[in-house]
Amino acid sequence: MEIKRTSVDLYDEYLKGDSWKCEKSPTKAHYWQEKKSDNEESVFVCKHCTEERKMCNTWSGVLSRMAKKLNKKIAISPDSF
């Protein structure tokens, strides 16, 4: 039996992980500020620790990345949440 992942599973995985945590922040979370913008991705830098990450900057980019993580072959619509 195949177990399908959901957006709730991804959210729980994110919260339990360390990717959002920043040791130098007073709230212990990164504070992302956009540094450089591209089509559907931007480079963001944390205001506190200066870590840089490439992240989606559009809903279509976020939804297609989530579909890929969930192994979906079709697009996910915002109505799915």
C-alpha positions, 0 to 999 in steps of 0.5 A: 500500500502506497502512503500519499503525502499531503501539504499537511505532512510537508508543513509538519515536516517543516516545523519539525526541521531546522530550516526555519530556525536562526540562532541569531534571531530574537524570535529564533526564526529567519527573517527573509528579505528579498535580495535579487528577483528572477522570474519565479525565484528570488534570492533571499537573505536573512536579516539576522544571520545573513544566510542566503536561499533561493526561494519561489516568489510566485504562487505558481512556483510554490504550487509546482514545487509542492506538486513535485514534492508530493509526487503529483503529476498535475498542478495543485490549485490554491483551492486544495488547501 
